[in-house]
Amino acid sequence: MAEEGTFSYDAMGFNSNLDVASMAASLYYNLMNMHLEGRDQAACKMFRNELPWFISIVDSIFLKNCAEIEETIDADASLTSIQKEEIIYRLQIGEFSRLLLRSGYLPKPDIRIHYNAPWDVPKDLKRLHFKGRRDVSETAKKLLEEEDGVQ
Amino acid sequence: MEYNEEWEPLFEEDYKLDFIVDPFSFMRYRVFDLNEAWDAFIKGFRGNGKSSVALSCCLLLNPRLLDMSPAKALERCWCFTTEERNEKARQVKRGDVLAFDEQGTQKGGSSYKWQDATNQDYADEKQLDRTDGVINLGISLDEMRVLKRIRQLYRVEIYPEVKLSNRDTKGNGMAIDCIVREVVENPFGDTENERFKKKYFNYAPKGRISRVRIPHPPADIWQEYSRRREEFKESLRDEAAPMVRGSRQELFQQAAGF
């Protein structure tokens, strides 16, 4: 929450002026096309260039995990710089996908809540049938008897 | 690699499944802690399990009922007629749940009898009882049978969808899968459909609670409920009998040329 003079404010939403979901979708299609054309290096560069556009949804988990990936892969002396870049890119794409999931742009599953009853739940209908039911035809019988009397 | 039929996401923490607040805890929080009015309307076909869902809802929302005898518990939380409801509404305390079964019958807030003084009292009282810390449950076949002033006050709608046997619940006893939706009001909407939207409860952004599995109420409480329902049915029959008799006599008289 930020303070400005005598009032304070916080962000509530972005009124859909910039649609992050469609931005992410177009990024995905562009990257896919580049890979299909065999331009993997260009795809790595493009992902890095496009990432700042998503800064409004970036969280600390994403930054921490991306930094960890870079550090771990960079420390591996057996890899060439091109290999390193490619592996980092592939792992960071996964992190980006997780970021979209956390922020609600990728689908989450519908769930079913099961309530655990603190009572003894009946297993079948045996104990549930109501025995004390009056004969339904009683009222009808009474009616007919009265009507007979009138006639 | 071991295979498991259960869904096990790789990064479960991303789904925020560990922060789930169930709809009933949510309702309790809004009513008892924030002093709001969150009443639920349970609707569905005949024999679909509306009443058993409502009984279980009463017990889940107010677990104190489980400490009482079935007769006392039902006396406290259940009613069939508008008069009974108005009387009990004066006795309930903060934290209680009051279920009004068979709404829309002649004696139970029927929309056909909207000018009836008892129904008007009921609607007035319900309009004013918004911060009394009591959750009201309404049960009916469909909402149009109920007074308009009443049906517009419900904020949660519950539809019992599938009855489940003990086998279906893997030995956890009988239960009913329900769709639970929140009625969200948009005061700026022009039409009725725009004004009231019925949305699923969410556990996280874009993560819906699509079904709620509600266990069957205890057998003794169900028996007590069945007894009361039978009594109510008999009372309706007894009331209808003189009317039927009257109309038959009129027919006899007409036929005889009086």
Interface residues (C-beta under 8 A of the other chain):
Chain A: R98 L101 R102 S103 G104 Y105 P107 K108 P109 D110 I111 R112 I113 H114 Y115 N116 A117 P118 W119 D120 V121 P122 K123 D124 R127 L128 F130 G132 R133 R134 T139 K142 L143 E146 E147 V150
Chain B: W7 F11 D14 Y15 K16 L17 I20 D22 P23 F24 S56 L59 L60 P63 L66 S165 N166 N172 G173 M174 A175 D177 Y200 Y203 A204 P205 K206 G207 R208 I209 S210 R211 V212 R213 I214 P215 H216 P217 P218 A219 W222 Q223 S226 R227 E230 E234 R237 D238 A241 V244 R245 R248 Q249
